[in-house]
């Protein structure tokens, strides 16, 4: 009979949460960059602003993806991602409430939906940090 050794990777859940965040964020950023004109017409903000947001999101997505690929992401770095995700969530809600970005109705719904997704990523990452202890 052969013995099977099972090793638990305590960081797997965290790295998956970070990787999902990276893919969704990077994809969103790429869409804003490539489709800024049509997206601006749909959501409301100026195409130039969307390109700037897209560049940030793409770079952020790459950075989070690199972090997810590391065997040990580092608690401080993950806490930074969580803090930025919470800031993005609050900023998205504030943009809708204040009307600062002159969002269309579709844009407001998109911003709030996006805020929920980003908040969910933050929560998953918090859970992942706890599991990684």
Rosetta blueprint (number, residue, H / E / L):
1 X L
2 X L
3 X L
4 X L
5 X L
6 X L
7 X L
8 X L
9 X L
10 X L
11 X L
12 X H
13 X H
14 X H
15 X H
16 X H
17 X H
18 X H
19 X H
20 X H
21 X H
22 X H
23 X H
24 X H
25 X H
26 X H
27 X H
28 X H
29 X H
30 X H
31 X H
32 X H
33 X H
34 X H
35 X L
36 X H
37 X H
38 X H
39 X H
40 X H
41 X H
42 X H
43 X H
44 X L
45 X L
46 X L
47 X H
48 X H
49 X H
50 X H
51 X H
52 X H
53 X H
54 X H
55 X H
56 X H
57 X H
58 X H
59 X H
60 X H
61 X H
62 X H
63 X H
64 X H
65 X H
66 X H
67 X H
68 X H
69 X H
70 X L
71 X L
72 X L
73 X L
74 X L
75 X H
76 X H
77 X H
78 X H
79 X H
80 X H
81 X H
82 X H
83 X H
84 X H
85 X H
86 X H
87 X H
88 X H
89 X H
90 X H
91 X H
92 X H
93 X H
94 X H
95 X H
96 X H
97 X H
98 X H
99 X L
100 X L
101 X L
102 X L
103 X L
104 X L
105 X H
106 X H
107 X H
108 X H
109 X H
110 X H
111 X H
112 X H
113 X H
114 X H
115 X H
116 X H
117 X H
118 X H
119 X H
120 X H
121 X H
122 X H
123 X H
124 X H
125 X H
126 X H
127 X H
128 X H
129 X H
130 X H
131 X H
132 X L
133 X L
